[in-house]
Amino acid sequence: MTIPDTMYALVQKHEGFSGKREGPHIERLDIYVDGADIPVPQPAEGQVLIKMSMASINPSDLHYIKGEYGHPRVKGAPAGFEGVGVVVAGNGKDAEALIGKRVAFTVQSVGSGAWAEYALTQAAVCIPVRDDMRDEDAAGHVVNPLTALAMFDLARKSGAKSFIMTAANSQLCKLMTALGRDHGIAPIAIVRKDEQIAHLEELGARHVLNSQSSDFTDRLKQIVKTEEPTILLDAVANQVSADVFFAMPAGARWVVYGKLDPEPPVMREMGQFVFMHKQIEGFWLTRWFMSTPRDEQVRAIAEVQERFASGKWVTEVDKRVRLRDAIDELAGALNSTRGKVMLIP
Ligand SMILES: NC(=O)c1ccc[n+]([C@@H]2O[C@H](COP(=O)([O-])OP(=O)(O)OC[C@H]3O[C@@H](n4cnc5c(N)ncnc54)[C@H](OP(=O)(O)O)[C@@H]3O)[C@@H](O)[C@H]2O)c1
């Protein structure tokens, strides 16, 4: 296949961290990235060049281009952490072995991001994808599914009979809801919009609460009493999260894995850490990769593909935006409340 000299990409306008804590919402994309024709990157030793089929837009991408993520921005480099495509070039034995394969992948800081016609990453992080898995599922194969499995495992291993999730209409929580349904550990979902309740119940949530409704506190109290949830999987980390945590029984763990609301919570019940053995902890998939043995990672990847191929999991996609239209259309598309936004070349 002929590889062109140049490609269209959404390249970052800023370097490093912003020092701000605004959260992942964007009003306009052109504040953070430019649409530009740039040279197609060349794979260094151990790297592959991937012709993009689809990139999933995650909150982490938006935190990153805003300078609020766990590693610094690289000015001039294409953005985009995750996607699926076909390997068209490789440097080194392992990389060359992937040429012609459809792979799901993430891009590290040494690579060149997925918001482009071609992406560059390490051969070692590429996951060959089963033929019976859709591009929509493969585009988001790594970040959310592996996080869902790893965090659900926290609930399973702790012996919990139920768990609470915030931002529960997110793609990640839909995956955890299905895991709870399939393993008999009751998902308790918290959203902020009534129109999301019926769908989450269909997916397997035992209870769905709207944090904005007037009876939220009373219903929460009642559900905590009957279900006794001891794990809070929290992507919002705001006052609602803190109030939910302090309403939970003794021994409860608050696992913070996202910061969708920039407002920090006030901790009103510090005595619970002393007398009720409650704990707050964090989860970051990057650390999971560093601390999880390779064979366990391989097992988790196979489980992800099996769940998508068999229909136990589905990536719900609301909008597809063309790469060249993204500067004008992406920010608006991200206001979607029904599902993911995908970038396509
Ligand atoms: N720590 C890790 O390793 C890790 C890995 C993967 C994902 N994550 C995190 O997991 C979260 C979900 O990711 P995703 O890709 O599944 O998200 P997604 O499908 O894009 O959905 C985002 C969800 O967040 C909700 N939301 C946004 N701002 C909110 C706020 N201020 N208060 C309450 N809800 C809010 C939205 O609800 P509305 O419909 O009401 O707007 C929507 O349901 C993100 O925070 C992401 O950063 C973390």
PDBQT file of the ligand as one rigid body, heavy atoms in Angstrom, charges set to zero:
ROOT
HETATM    1  N1  LIG A 401      -9.015   6.448  35.852  1.00  0.00    +0.000 N 
HETATM    2  C1  LIG A 401      -9.003   5.774  34.719  1.00  0.00    +0.000 C 
HETATM    3  O1  LIG A 401      -8.086   4.987  34.451  1.00  0.00    +0.000 OA
HETATM    4  C2  LIG A 401     -10.139   5.965  33.766  1.00  0.00    +0.000 A 
HETATM    5  C3  LIG A 401     -10.247   5.114  32.643  1.00  0.00    +0.000 A 
HETATM    6  C4  LIG A 401     -11.348   5.274  31.808  1.00  0.00    +0.000 A 
HETATM    7  C5  LIG A 401     -12.292   6.291  32.036  1.00  0.00    +0.000 A 
HETATM    8  N2  LIG A 401     -12.114   7.108  33.114  1.00  0.00    +0.000 N 
HETATM    9  C6  LIG A 401     -13.088   8.156  33.437  1.00  0.00    +0.000 C 
HETATM   10  O2  LIG A 401     -14.373   7.573  33.403  1.00  0.00    +0.000 OA
HETATM   11  C7  LIG A 401     -15.333   8.572  33.175  1.00  0.00    +0.000 C 
HETATM   12  C8  LIG A 401     -16.323   8.090  32.141  1.00  0.00    +0.000 C 
HETATM   13  O3  LIG A 401     -15.661   7.946  30.885  1.00  0.00    +0.000 OA
HETATM   14  P1  LIG A 401     -16.504   7.551  29.581  1.00  0.00    +0.000 P 
HETATM   15  O4  LIG A 401     -15.596   7.563  28.407  1.00  0.00    +0.000 OA
HETATM   16  O5  LIG A 401     -17.272   6.329  29.865  1.00  0.00    +0.000 OA
HETATM   17  O6  LIG A 401     -17.496   8.791  29.501  1.00  0.00    +0.000 OA
HETATM   18  P2  LIG A 401     -18.609   9.147  28.437  1.00  0.00    +0.000 P 
HETATM   19  O7  LIG A 401     -19.219   7.929  27.852  1.00  0.00    +0.000 OA
HETATM   20  O8  LIG A 401     -18.038  10.172  27.518  1.00  0.00    +0.000 OA
HETATM   21  O9  LIG A 401     -19.741   9.830  29.342  1.00  0.00    +0.000 OA
HETATM   22  C9  LIG A 401     -19.486  10.899  30.194  1.00  0.00    +0.000 C 
HETATM   23  C10 LIG A 401     -20.581  10.905  31.252  1.00  0.00    +0.000 C 
HETATM   24  O10 LIG A 401     -20.219  11.809  32.275  1.00  0.00    +0.000 OA
HETATM   25  C11 LIG A 401     -21.359  12.490  32.712  1.00  0.00    +0.000 C 
HETATM   26  N3  LIG A 401     -20.937  13.790  33.276  1.00  0.00    +0.000 N 
HETATM   27  C12 LIG A 401     -20.139  14.715  32.696  1.00  0.00    +0.000 A 
HETATM   28  N4  LIG A 401     -19.943  15.745  33.527  1.00  0.00    +0.000 NA
HETATM   29  C13 LIG A 401     -20.638  15.467  34.663  1.00  0.00    +0.000 A 
HETATM   30  C14 LIG A 401     -20.841  16.133  35.895  1.00  0.00    +0.000 A 
HETATM   31  N5  LIG A 401     -20.278  17.347  36.133  1.00  0.00    +0.000 N 
HETATM   32  N6  LIG A 401     -21.620  15.565  36.839  1.00  0.00    +0.000 NA
HETATM   33  C15 LIG A 401     -22.192  14.353  36.609  1.00  0.00    +0.000 A 
HETATM   34  N7  LIG A 401     -22.042  13.661  35.450  1.00  0.00    +0.000 NA
HETATM   35  C16 LIG A 401     -21.269  14.212  34.500  1.00  0.00    +0.000 A 
HETATM   36  C17 LIG A 401     -22.231  12.633  31.484  1.00  0.00    +0.000 C 
HETATM   37  O11 LIG A 401     -23.551  12.739  31.906  1.00  0.00    +0.000 OA
HETATM   38  P3  LIG A 401     -24.655  13.689  31.203  1.00  0.00    +0.000 P 
HETATM   39  O12 LIG A 401     -25.286  12.830  30.134  1.00  0.00    +0.000 OA
HETATM   40  O13 LIG A 401     -25.556  14.018  32.326  1.00  0.00    +0.000 OA
HETATM   41  O14 LIG A 401     -23.925  14.875  30.634  1.00  0.00    +0.000 OA
HETATM   42  C18 LIG A 401     -21.952  11.308  30.761  1.00  0.00    +0.000 C 
HETATM   43  O15 LIG A 401     -22.878  10.332  31.175  1.00  0.00    +0.000 OA
HETATM   44  C19 LIG A 401     -14.542   9.829  32.818  1.00  0.00    +0.000 C 
HETATM   45  O16 LIG A 401     -14.413  10.640  33.956  1.00  0.00    +0.000 OA
HETATM   46  C20 LIG A 401     -13.183   9.278  32.436  1.00  0.00    +0.000 C 
HETATM   47  O17 LIG A 401     -12.140  10.221  32.597  1.00  0.00    +0.000 OA
HETATM   48  C21 LIG A 401     -11.063   6.957  33.965  1.00  0.00    +0.000 A 
ENDROOT
TORSDOF 0
